[in-house]
Amino acid sequence: MENLLSKINNPIDLRKLPENQLPQLAKELRDFIIDIVSKKEGHLGASLGVVELTIALHYVFNTPEDLLVWDVGHQAYGHKILTERRDIFHTNRELNGISGFPKRSESIYDSFGVGHSSTSISAALGMALASQLKGEFEKQHIAVIGDASIASGMAFEGLNHAGVTDANLLVILNDNAIGIDPSIGALKDYLTAVKEGKNPKENNIIKSLNFDYSGPIDGHDLPKLISELERLKSVKGPKFLHVITTKGKGLQLAEEDQVKYHAPGKFDAETGKIHPKDESHLPPKFQDVFGHTLVELAKQNEKIIGITPAMPTGSSMTYMMEAFPKRAIDVGIAEQHAVTLAAGMATQGMVVFCNIYSTFLQRAYDQVIHDVALQNLSVIFCLDRAGLVGEDGATHHGVFDIAYLNCIPNMIIAAPKDEMELRNIMFTASEGLNHPIAIRYPRGRGENVNWEQPFEKIEIGKIVALQKGSKVVILSAGTIGNNVTKALKEVENSELFSHYHFPFVKPLDIDAIKSIINSHDQIITIEDGVITGGFGEQICSIIATNNLNKSIINLGIPDSFIEHGTVFELQQLCKIDINHLKQLFNTYSDV
């Protein structure tokens, strides 16, 4: 049988196919995605679920002139393959390869960059209103959003606005009842009732918002999809198409375990079986240290609550949910709500651990300031995925948290260097602080196999001397300090170097810092966050304010967005890997 996908370089080629050949193309596209992701890793299930929808959209609409916006981007692999990137798709998420998410600078078919959820409706509406102003009344604007993403406040804001316009906007709800973890909430229950025919037709939320609603229809039925999309092209004003899909469609194990196969790692393309890894003798993942420690603390203190915005598996809040289901809350993709919910609970004396990825807390910045810090509520923010996260790239690196939290009054910022310190900071916070605290820790594994040690209370703001020398002092915050320790073991004249670890970036012990600086000739700071506004610049400010007249070098993330690659590769780019540090330290060997 002739291979169709090999001849499809762009949607123009796709539209030349007769409609009866599209099911064959769908199978080839699905197999292509499975083959590449099985070897190269990436986000699997979401893209498999929208293969037919992707083909239908590019078949019916005149992309890229018609503007197609994907939400989040996990579901856009098929889109990338059909839009001039088939031959380079194997570089997906690799250093200098294509991004794992739609990206405007990568392709004219990527109309909007998307890595965080629930932005598609607002973006597509903005495009539609702009087209009206330019007199482009026939141009189509399509937003594809998942049922987990549409529950977010921003998606509702977009729907609310769109419903009072005559914008040529089509919102497609890709309803598969799961984001990364299963969808939750009253809206999910409503959508389930709609799918099962148990919701009265007059009780339609979307119609009430002035959208022309159609569906639900089978998202794997190509003829039905194409027919409905063709019809909707001629309908004026805001439209809403409800499409039912199966995440992981076409790979049995991915359909059966949709959480595991969201991003399964390497697996057998034929069977779907994930290649086993022997992790029995490895240090734990930081997220698991958080998860197990939270349960341990919750057993001792019935006031402890866990909150996560749709990341129970990724944050390991699942352990708390299993042990104390009434005290662990998944609020869905709603970071703003998560923060203010935590604030409300804190006013009533609860000890709230609010676990949000560093890059996602950016979405709730006002709530952190207005609802938590301004009222000086002792919410405990646990910022998973701090620092460089690797292959997810610029949209997901947690490199801004020190800079954006440092300027907020009342906020304590903790940066543990290992698993035991993370446990002890969590314990210290649970015992009661008079301020909110943000504890930042990275994606991936720690350094110690024997990490489950008895809890010890930590003094807030205390600086830890890891090595004392005579000439050069290195000041580090967080796990990046482990790179310093390893580099110092290999440098010449190691006795010249002091190394101080800062478990707390805020507050800083100014007197102790002045004493450290005054006793050394050269100061080096290192962090896995942005230099601009970060830990190192705080030290620079102390030097300048106190007229200490010392030379200082700040190492960290430069003033640019870092793209995707392995964490090791990205540390090399930023010159904070062990080898670059060793080379720098050796330049001081003759000081």
MOURRA-V970614 format. One record per run of one state. SS is the DSSP state (h for helix, s for strand, l for the rest). FROM is the first residue (numbers start at 1). TO is the last residue. If there is no record, write none. Layout:
[[SS,FROM,TO] [SS,FROM,TO]]
This chain:
[[l,1,4] [h,5,7] [l,8,10] [h,11,14] [l,15,18] [h,19,40] [l,41,44] [h,45,49] [l,50,50] [h,51,60] [l,61,66] [s,67,70] [l,71,76] [h,77,85] [l,86,88] [h,89,91] [l,92,119] [h,120,133] [l,134,140] [s,141,146] [l,147,148] [h,149,151] [l,152,152] [h,153,162] [l,163,168] [s,169,175] [l,176,177] [s,178,178] [l,179,181] [s,182,182] [l,183,185] [h,186,195] [l,196,204] [h,205,208] [l,209,211] [s,212,218] [l,219,221] [h,222,233] [l,234,238] [s,239,244] [l,245,251] [h,252,256] [l,257,259] [h,260,262] [l,263,266] [s,267,267] [l,268,273] [s,274,274] [l,275,284] [s,285,285] [h,286,300] [l,301,303] [s,304,308] [l,309,311] [h,312,315] [l,316,317] [h,318,323] [l,324,324] [h,325,327] [s,328,330] [l,331,334] [h,335,347] [l,348,350] [s,351,355] [l,356,357] [h,358,373] [l,374,379] [s,380,383] [l,384,386] [s,387,387] [l,388,392] [h,393,395] [l,396,397] [s,398,398] [l,399,400] [h,401,406] [l,407,411] [s,412,414] [l,415,418] [h,419,430] [l,431,436] [s,437,440] [l,441,444] [s,445,445] [l,446,462] [s,463,467] [l,468,471] [s,472,476] [l,477,480] [h,481,488] [l,489,493] [h,494,496] [s,497,502] [l,503,503] [s,504,506] [l,507,509] [h,510,518] [l,519,521] [s,522,530] [l,531,534] [h,535,545] [l,546,550] [s,551,557] [l,558,566] [h,567,574] [l,575,577] [h,578,586] [l,587,591]]
